[in-house]
Amino acid sequence: MKALSFVAGPADGLLDPDYDFTTFPEVVVSAQEAYRQAGITDPRAELALAEVHDCFTPTELVLMEDLGFSERGQAWKDVTSGAFDLDGSLPVNPDGGLKAFGHPIGASGLRMMFEAWLQLRGEAPPERTVGSVAEGRTLALTHNLGGGPGECVSFVSVVGSELTD
């Protein structure tokens, strides 16, 4: 399994009264660069699954949009329609994410990579196996972030059997 990743660092570094809490610019930049490196033009259609940093429910919705899985302001509709369910167009956090496993600093990303590995190899437990791998998709995304709004670090990794060095 090959991996490509990109990390985007602090933007302005300070919060201000005009800060837009509906996006993490660092996530947008790191996702765009990871997609460029992996040759992905339509992440929702090309990825088999995604493990995203769902530290809080609203954050997960913002991330769905920043990662290009949903149009701005529409992630909630995609969630309620089932688009991110195990059998949806892009399964997200099939293992339950941080809400199911806790949030050990440093270990969260490793757990996400392990889940991607299990899913892409067809070895995930039946109760959380995603249908997109059986349909032939071979790429997965993991995403982590740390810090505060306006001064966070975002990590986006695309792993899978299709990638080249």
N, C-alpha and C positions, 0 to 999 in steps of 0.2 A: 504494500500500500504506500503510495507516495503522498506527500503533503506539501502544500504551499500555504504560506501565511504572511500576514502583514499586520503591523502594529501601528496605530496612530496615537500620538501623544497629546499632551495638553494643548488646548486651543488658546483661549485668552487667559486662562489661569485664575480669573477672578469672577465671581458672580456679580451680576449687576441687575438692577430692577427691571431691565428690559429683556432679560434672558428668556429664550423660548424653551419652555420645559416640554414641548411636544416633539423634540428631536435631540439626539446626541450627535453633533456634527462629526465627532471623532469616529462614531460607528459608521456613519455614511461614507466617510473617506476610507476607512479600513476595509469596508465591504466592497466598495468600488475597486480598490486596488487588488484585493484577493480575487475578485471575479475576473479582473483583467489578467492576472497571472494564470488563472486556471482556464481562461478562455470561455467563461460563462457569460452569456448575454441575457438569459432569462432564468434567474435563479429559481423561481417558483416552479418552472417547468423542467429544469435540468437537474436539480438536486433531488436525491432520494429521501433525505430527511435533514433536519436541522436541530441542533441542540443549542438553545439560546439562554443567555444569562437572565433568567426570570426571577430576579431577586424580589420583585414586587409585581403584582398583577398589572398595574398601569405601565410599569417599565417594559414588560413583555409586549404589550400592545405597541408601544413606541418603537421597540426593537423590530417588530414585524415590518413596520413601515420603513425604518432606517435601513434594514437589510434588503429592502426591495421586494419583500414578499407580498405586500399590500400597498395600495395607493394611500396617500396621506389622508388620515381621518377615516379610513375604511377598515382597519384591522379588526375592529370589534365585529363588523359584519361578516368578515371572513371567518372569524372564530365561531360565531354563532351558526354559520352555514355549514360548519364541519370541514372546511378547507384544510385545517391543520390537525385533524384527527388522524388516527392510525391508518385509516383507509381514505384519507383526503388527498387533495392534489399535492400537498407538501406536508407530510407529518412533522410536527414540531414537538420536541421534548417527549418522545415516545416512552421514555423511562420515568416520566413525571417531573423532570427538571429539579431545580434547587428546592422547590417546595416539597418534593418527595424524599430527597436525600440530605437536606441540610446544605450548608454553605461553608464548608471548610476552605479557608483561604489557601490557595495554591492547589488544593486537591480537586476542586470543582472542574477545572479544565481537563484534568487527567480522566476523571470519570466520564466527562462528555466524549472524549476521544475513544474511550473504551466502549461506550455505547455505540458510537459510529462504527467502530471495528466489528462489534458483534452483529449489528444490523447488516452491514455490507457483506459480511461472510455468511449471512443467513443463519446465524447462531443465537439470535436473541430469543428469549423465552416466547412461546406461542402467544401469550396474553398481551405482548407488546410488539409483535412483529409487524413491520410496516409493509403495506402492499406494493409500494413503489419499487422496492428492490426486486421483487418477483416479476415486476413489469420490465425490468432491465436497466433501471437507473443505477449508476455506479459511483456517484459522488455524494458526499455528506459535508455539512458545514457545522463547525463549532464556533461559538462566540462567547467571549468573556469581556467584562469591563470592570474597571476599578477606579476609585476616586469619586469626585463630586461633579455635578453638572458644571460644565464650562472648563473643567480641568481634570478630565478623566483619561484613562488609557483604554483603548479598545483593541481587542485581538480577534481576528477572524481567520479561521483556518478552513481550507477546503481539502478534504482527503478523499482518496478513492483509487480505483484501479485504472482509470483512464488517464491520469496525469503523467506528464513526462518531466524529466529533470529540469 
